[in-house]
Amino acid sequence: ANRQLIGLDLDQCKGVCHVPVDARSRDCGPWDASRIVFVRIPKTGSSSFVKIVKKQAIRKAFGVQELFEWVDAVPQEAAKMLTAKARAYAQAQYRQSMASKVLFPVHPYNRTFSYGHFFQLDWTNPNNTMSYEYPIMKLAPPVAKPLMRSFAERVLKLTAPDEEEVAKVLQISIVRKPADRLESMYYYDRTMARTETWRKRFVSRYGNVSFEACLIDPKCVQANELRRWCSIQTQFFCGMSAECNHPLTDKSLAIAKRNLRESFYFVGLLERLGDTLEVLSKLLPAYFEFAPNDYRSSTDAHAPRRENVGIARGAVTSPRALSKLEDVCRLDNQLYSEAKAAFEDRVSACKLV
């Protein structure tokens, strides 16, 4: 049904807008959720994916919002060198801020797609979400809170999520072949990141050699933190516990693999973005029903690889460079294999092959 916000009619959701409980299936959908969180890993095609999502939001009538990024998750930022106590405090504050923004009903249909550069959060853990109420309630005297809550729900048509709804926040993500992601990030930092002044300073500090030449030079590998940045997908899925801090270990990888299977509703592959959208259209039709057709008809679906002027590019071919690339990407390579296997299982369950 159509809804009103302060007397203004809102566009109706088109197509599948709600999946009844008795029609839901987690294996291959359809499923329904009031909150979807997209864990956006840098250089995995997430910008193109978010563009597709924003187009869906117009027809499917759901809200889209960008979340605060966690500094260690962004390639152009140095890792915060904090003490264990300071890091734990910063993470606790960050988790509460994230939960407040994700759970706040920003759309009259009370369905929101949130995205951003941040590590996996366990939304079923009360230490992450704490007790929820409208943020403005914190400023109101106790006597005014019932009236303000009633105004929000009856006039603005916004309802605060209950505990059951909080527990059903769905996380999704997209991963990319680690070597390709690392190379893309390496050149992006030098040619497209931030401002021209920033890029000049970056090149002055970290060098301007080709990706292959950097792999062969131990000093370049260390200065550019290639091992860290080819473990970043593992860190995103591992989360924010102490075991997930850099440098990562095999224990970090084990946690990341478990989270990928148990804490994420779906993880797609950039190399198969079309199939990724097909699966999402079956799993979450109230959000992605029209996404496959929109992707096939858009220019983004066939966009050529960006040309980065002034940088010597080319396939990594020397045995020495390939060996180093395999070494620095060891954790992410294993995680990607796990993600690919899970993806193939979902494709098979959804009968796309």
Secondary structure, DSSP 4 states (H G I P E B T S, - for coil): ---EETTEE-PPP-S-----GGG--TTT-----SEEEEE--TTSSHHHHHHHHHHHHHHHT-EEEEPPPPGGG-TTSPPP---HHHHHHHHHHHHHHHHHHHHS--STT--EEEEES-----TT-HHHH-S---GGGGGS-GGGHHHHHHHHHHTS------HHHHHTPEEEEEE--HHHHHHHHHHHHHHTSS-HHHHHHHHHHH----HHHHHH-HHHHHHTTHHHHTSHHHHHHH-SSGGGSSSP-HHHHHHHHHHHHHT-SEEEEGGGHHHHHHHHHHH-HHHHTTHHHHHHHSGGGGPPPPP-TTS-------HHHHHHHHHHTHHHHHHHHHHHHHHHHHHHHTT--
